């Protein structure tokens, strides 16, 4: 069985509607004029339904394509914003390692810092997330533990608010 895509679902729906319109035309024609009127009404109703369906289907498919592009762009930007949060949190783990001051080498700390700054500077990152990331990175560079926890929480809130589903 093939998967139900929006285009396939629309095709099935409009095919059913055309059949229903044709049958309704035949029934109305039969009630008012007999067999010949039923045939004429069915052909006219079916043709009208098919033409209407063609115009509607073209517009709907264009709408589906637009929605797919917008969802892709939104998903990409959301992934980038979550990546910023992830890399800033990784940098925080390097600044305040749980294993003690010698738990992270200076090279690893510098690498995580560089990656966090580069990810936060991407063009696709929304402005509120970028500002919250800049605040968090500044606090982490100052090695202020309580300020870093608060700044990371603010960054997480900014990412969540930017992409909250209605």
N, C-alpha and C positions, 0 to 999 in steps of 0.2 A: 504494500500500500504506500502510495506516495505521500509526502508530507503536505500538510495544509498550509500553504503560503497565503498571504493576503490576496494575491492575484488569483490563485486557484479558488479560494473561498468566494471571491467576488464573481468569478465565472460560474461557479455552481449556483450562487444566489440569483444571478440575473437569468441563467438558464431556467431555473425554477419559476421565476417571475414571468418570463416569456411564455412558458407552458401554461401557467395559471391564467395569464391574459388571453391566450388562445382558447383555452377551455371556457373561460367566462364569456368570450365573444360568441363561441358556438352555442352555449346555453342560452344566452340572451337572444341570439338569432333564431334558435329553435322555438323559443317561447313566443316570439312575435311574428314569425313568418314561415315556419316549416323548415324542411331540410335544406332547400336551396339558400334561404336566408341565413341558416346556421353556418353553412359553408362559407358564404361571403363574409359574414361577420367574424368568423374565426380567422380567415385569411387576413382581413383588415386589422383586427386586433393583434394578431401575431406579428404582422409586419410593423405596425406602429410600436409595439413593445420591443421588437428587435432593433428598430432604428433608435428608439430612446435609450435602449441599453447600450448600444455602441457609443453614443455620445457620452453617456454617464460613465461608462467603463473607462474611456480614454482619460477623462478628468480625474477619476478615482485613481488610476494607475500613476498619473503624474503626481497626485497628492502623496501616494505611497512612496514614490521615489524621493520626493522632497523630505518627507518624514524620516526616511531611512538615512538620508545624508545628514539631517540635523541630529538624529540620534547618534550617528557615528561621531560627529564632531563633538557633541556633548559628552559622550562616553570617553573620547580621547582626552578631553580637557579634564574630566573628572579623574581619570586615571593618572594624569600628570599631577593634579593637586594632591591625590593620595600618595603619589610617589614623593612629593615634596615633604609631606608629613612623615613618611617612612624614613627618608634620608636625614631629616632633622632629628628624628628620634634616635637614629643610629649614631649620629654625631653626639647627641646627649649621652648615649651609653659609652662613648669613647671619652667624653669629658669627665663623667662621673662613673667610672667602672665599678661594678659590684664586687669585683675581686680585689679591690684595693688600688692604690696609686700606680703600682707596677703592673697592673692587669692589662694595660694597652700600651703598645709602643708608640713613641712620638710619630713614627712614620704612618702608622695606622690611623692615629688621631688626625694627622694632617690630610690623609687621603679621604677620610670620612668628612672632614670639614670642606674640602674642595668639592666633593660630590654633592654635599648639601647646598653649598652656594651655587654651583652650576645648575642644579635642578630647580632651585628657587628662582633663578634668573631666566628660565625659559620663557619665550614669548607667549606660550599657550596658557601659562598660569594666570588665573584671574587676579585682578588687582587686590581684592581683600585678602586672598590667600598669600599673595606675594608680600603684602605689608606685614601680615602676622608672622610669616616666615622670617622676614628681615628682623623683626623685633626679637623673635626667639633666637636667631643666630647671634644677634648682638649680645643678648644676655648669656648665651652659652660661651661666647668668646670672653666674657668677663668672669666666667666660672662662678656665677651666683646660683647656688642650688635651688633656693626657694623661688627666686625669680624665673629660673629655667622651667621649673614645674608649672608655674602659672603661665608662662609664655607658651609652652607646649600645649597646655590645655586650651589657651586662646586660639592657637593654630588649629587644633582639632575641631574646635567650635566653628572657626571660619570655614574649614573644609566642609563640615557637615551642613552649615547654613547655606553655603554656595550651591550645594547639590541636593538639598532636601527635596524629597518627592512630595508633591502636594497631596 
